[in-house]
Amino acid sequence: MIEKRYKVPNGKLVVVKKVGDHIKIGGDFFLHPEESLEDIENVINTSAPTDLKEKLDRLIEEKKITLVGFTAEVLCNLVKEVRK
């Protein structure tokens, strides 16, 4: 298992774990709707590193997901770190 943590300045803690080939997201952040975490993890686990930010942005826009205390960019950077 590989785990990376990032505390967003004036924001929340975001944790990205890689277990085998699967990436999971955790931390003390909020997102609405809450069930969209599964959609975000699905995009992360099925996207090439070069397409990840674009696909996450598209998902967030299409599903009207609100990220509270972190950004898609923070998430992408952590995913890149655990995939190394």
C-alpha positions as CSV (number, residue, x, y, z in Angstrom):
1,M,0.0,0.0,0.0
2,I,1.1,3.5,-0.8
3,E,-0.5,6.5,0.9
4,K,-0.1,10.2,0.3
5,R,-1.6,12.9,2.5
6,Y,-2.0,16.6,1.8
7,K,-3.4,19.3,4.1
8,V,-4.8,22.0,2.0
9,P,-3.9,25.5,3.4
10,N,-7.1,26.8,5.1
11,G,-8.8,23.6,3.9
12,K,-9.1,19.9,4.5
13,L,-6.9,16.8,4.7
14,V,-7.0,14.7,1.5
15,V,-5.6,11.1,1.6
16,V,-5.1,9.0,-1.5
17,K,-4.2,5.3,-1.0
18,K,-3.1,2.8,-3.6
19,V,-3.8,-0.8,-2.7
20,G,-2.6,-3.0,-5.5
21,D,-4.0,-1.4,-8.7
22,H,-6.9,0.3,-6.9
23,I,-6.9,3.9,-5.7
24,K,-9.1,5.0,-2.8
25,I,-9.7,8.6,-1.5
26,G,-10.3,9.6,2.1
27,G,-9.7,12.5,4.4
28,D,-11.7,15.1,6.4
29,F,-13.1,16.9,3.3
30,F,-16.7,17.1,2.2
31,L,-18.3,16.7,-1.2
32,H,-21.9,17.0,-2.4
33,P,-23.6,14.8,-3.3
34,E,-21.7,12.4,-0.9
35,E,-22.3,9.4,-3.1
36,S,-20.2,11.1,-5.9
37,L,-17.0,9.8,-4.2
38,E,-17.6,6.4,-5.9
39,D,-17.8,8.2,-9.3
40,I,-14.6,10.2,-8.6
41,E,-12.8,7.0,-7.6
42,N,-14.1,5.3,-10.8
43,V,-12.7,8.1,-13.0
44,I,-9.4,8.0,-11.2
45,N,-9.1,4.2,-11.5
46,T,-10.0,4.1,-15.2
47,S,-8.2,7.2,-16.5
48,A,-4.7,7.6,-17.9
49,P,-2.5,10.1,-16.0
50,T,-2.5,12.5,-18.9
51,D,-6.4,12.6,-19.1
52,L,-7.2,12.5,-15.3
53,K,-7.6,16.3,-14.7
54,E,-9.8,16.8,-17.8
55,K,-12.0,13.8,-16.9
56,L,-12.4,14.8,-13.3
57,D,-13.3,18.3,-14.3
58,R,-15.9,17.0,-16.8
59,L,-17.4,14.6,-14.1
60,I,-17.6,17.4,-11.6
61,E,-19.3,19.7,-14.0
62,E,-21.7,17.1,-15.5
63,K,-22.8,15.7,-12.1
64,K,-22.7,19.1,-10.4
65,I,-20.3,17.9,-7.7
66,T,-19.2,20.4,-5.1
67,L,-15.8,19.8,-3.5
68,V,-15.4,21.5,-0.1
69,G,-12.0,22.1,1.3
70,F,-10.0,20.8,-1.7
71,T,-9.8,20.9,-5.5
72,A,-9.6,18.5,-8.3
73,E,-6.0,19.7,-8.9
74,V,-5.0,18.6,-5.4
75,L,-6.6,15.2,-5.9
76,C,-4.8,14.8,-9.3
77,N,-1.4,15.7,-7.8
78,L,-1.8,13.1,-5.0
79,V,-3.0,10.4,-7.5
80,K,0.2,11.1,-9.6
81,E,2.3,10.7,-6.4
82,V,0.8,7.3,-5.5
83,R,1.1,6.0,-9.1
84,K,4.8,6.6,-9.2
